[in-house]
Amino acid sequence: MKPLPLSVFIIAHNEADRIAATIDSVKAIAGEIVVIDSGSTDDTVAVAESHGARVIFNAWPGYGLQKRFGEDACTHHWLLNLDADEALTPELAAEIAALFAQGEPPLTGYVLQVRDMLPGEEVLLPQAHTNRCLRLYNRNKARFSESPVHDSVIVADGKTAELAAPVLHRSFRSLTHAIEKMNSYSSAQAENLQKKGLDFPLARLLSEFPVAFLKVYFIRGYALRGRRGFIYAVNYAFGRFMRIAKYLEKKEGL
């Protein structure tokens, strides 16, 4: 497959065990692969470089801002963003290549189906939760937001469409890792809520955990994933609860 006029950029921190799979999944189509490392203390940089990526250091400013930095580091104006715990399927790589078959893709951007795989799952399950994210786009018409917590692409001009094949998303290495990520992310969310100055009534504090649990367990299909699904649904709901609890702690000193 011929490399495309496409820059793939990946933000990373201590991802030596996972980033090779991410890079290898785009090698056949990427005109360049750029990794923005925020100070890894493992072998992330060495692994990324050995798999053909150009690595740039940038101290961590927050999710959206780090991805804005990544956009500016790329040489092509068509960009594909992946996280270091994601990988294209071969079918998606072929689908992206087909968009460039007659020159540049006709739309401003393309939404990818990012499908979650829990630790221990070797194949993508039909009930796996799907996040639809704009990740393939023309940076002249769309850019990542500057939010330190959220990392969504904002379209300034033009239309988008959704691609059919999935991105595989292995967010957690283990339950311990999932808890660590939940704790870190809920703290960042609490700081973001503090900046917005929102008010949460007692009813919201009481309802956040059960509502979040029911949402992920039943609507997202974790109930079909056995004990593993129950455990990770509880962790998700606790994270949603903790972002509010941490915000109230900052605001009111609980």
N, C-alpha and C positions, 0 to 999 in steps of 0.2 A: 504494500500500500504506500503510495507516494505521500511524503509529508505535505501538510496543508499550510497555507499562509495563516497560521493559527498559533497563538501563544497560549500555553497552558501554565497557569500559576497556582502554586500550592503554598499555603501558610503552614508552618510546622514548628513544634517545640517538643523535643524528646520523642520522636516518632521513628527511631531507628528500626524498630521491629515491624513497622507497617508501611513505611513510605515507599519501599521498593515496589510493592504491589501496585501502588497508586501510579508511580512513574511508568512502570512497565505496561500498564493498561492503556497509556496514551502514546507510547513511543512511535507506533506505526503511523499516527496521523499528525503529531505535533511538529510544527516548524521550529519551536523552541519550548523548553520546559524550564520554568523559573521557580525556585523554592525560596520563600522568604522565611528565614529562620530567626526566631526571637531569642536565641541564646541557649540552644540545646547543650546539655551536659553529657549526652550520650553520643553515639556515632551517627546521628542524623545527617550531619553535613557530609561526612565521608561516604555514607551509603548513597545519599542523593547524588553526589558528584560521580560516584562510580557507576551509577545507572544513567548518566548522561544529562543530569540537570545542572543548570547554573544556579549557584546558591548565593543569596544576598542576606546579610544580617540587617535586621531592623528591630530595635528594642520595642517591646510590646506596648502599643498604644490603645488597644481595644480591637474588637473583631472587625467592625466596619472600616476603621482607619487603617488597619493592617492590610486589608484587602484593597483599599484605595492605593496604598503604597505599592502593592503587587501590580495593580493595573498600570501604574506609571513606570514600573520597571520593565514592562514588556515592550517588544519592538513592533509586533503586529497589532493592528487595531481590532482584529477579531480575536476574542479572548474566550478561553474555557477555564472556569475556576473549579477546582476540586479541593476538598479537604484531605488531609493525610490519612484519614481513616476511610476513604472512599476509593472506588475503582470503577472504571467503565467496564461494562460487559463487551465482549467482542461484537455483539449485535449493535450496540450503541455506537461503537467506534465506526462500524461500517455505515451506520445511518448518518453520522456526522460527515463522514467522507463523501457520501452521496450529495449532501447539501452543497458541497464545493465543486461538484463535478462539472458544472457549467460556469464556473467563476465564483464570485462571492455569493453567499446565501441571500435570498431576496428580502428577508425580513430583518427587523432590528435585533431580534434575539429569539432564543428557543428555550423553553422550559423543560427541565429534565425531571424524570421520576426517580427520586432518591429513596431507595427502599431499604428499610432497616433489617439487619440481621443481628440477633442476639448471640452472646457467647455460647459456643457449643453447637450452633446451627451451621451446617456445612452446605446446605442448599437453600436457595431463596424460596420461602414458603408462600403459597398463594395469599395467605392472610397477613403477610408482612405489611406493616404500616408504610405508607407512601407520603413523602413530602415533595410537593411540586415546587421547584426552585428555578428561577431564571439564572442559568449558569453559563450559557453559551450566547455571546452577544457582541455587538459592535460597540466598542467603547466611545465612539464618536457620537453615539445616540443613547447610550445608557451607561450608568456608573453605579458602583456600590455606594450605599448611604454612608454617612460618617458616624453612625451610631457606635458607641463603644461596646454595646451588648448585642445588638441585632446586626445581621450581615445580609441585607437584601439589596438586590439590584433595582435601581429606580430608572424607569424608561422615560427619557425626555422627548423622544420623537419616534414614531413608527409603531409597528405591530409585532406581536409575538405569536408563536405557535408551540405546541407541545410535541416532543418526540416520543416514540413508542417504546423503545428498549430502555431498560433500567440502569441506574447507577447502584452499585452495591455499597451499602453503608454499614460498616462495623464500628459503631461508636464506642463500644465498651470492650476492653480486653477481658474483664472479669467483673464480678459483683463488687469487689473492693474498688476497682477503677471506676465503676459506675457511681458509687457513693462519693468518691473523691470529686468526680466531675460535677455531681449534683451539688455538693457543698460549695465548690468554687463558683459555679454558675449562678446559684441562688444568691450568693453574696454580691456578684456583679449586677444581678437584676435588682436587688434591694437598693444598691447605690443609684441605679437608674431611676427607680421609683422615687427615691429621695429628691432627685433633681426635679422631677415632675411635680412634687408636692401633693401627691394623691392622698386621699383619705379612705381607709378601709373600715367599714362598720364591723361590729362584733360578729354579725351574721356571716359576713364574708370569711372571716377567720375560721369560724366553725364549719363552714360548708366547703372550703377550698380542698381539703384532703379527700372527702368522700366523692365530691363531684369530679375531681381530677382522676381519681381511681376508677370510677365507673366509666368515664370517658375512654381511658386508655384500655381498660380491661375488656369492655364490651364493644365499643364503637371501633376501636383500633384493632380488635381481634386478638388481644393478648390472652383471652380466655381459651383460645384454640391452641395455645402453645404450652399447655400443661403447667407443671409447677414453675418452670422457668418463666412463663408469661406472668404468673401471679406475682412472683418475686420482683420482677422488673416493673410491673404495674405499681406495686407498693412504693418502690423507690422513686418512680416518676411523680406519684402523688405527694410523697413527702417533700420532694424538691419544690413543687408548686406551693405547698404550705409554708416551707421555710423561707421562700423569698418574701412573703408577706410578714412572717414573724421577724425576720431580720430587719425589714424596713421599719416595723413598729418599734423594734429595739433601738434603732438609730434615732427614730423620731421622738419617742416617748420615754426611752430608757427602761422600758418594761420593769 
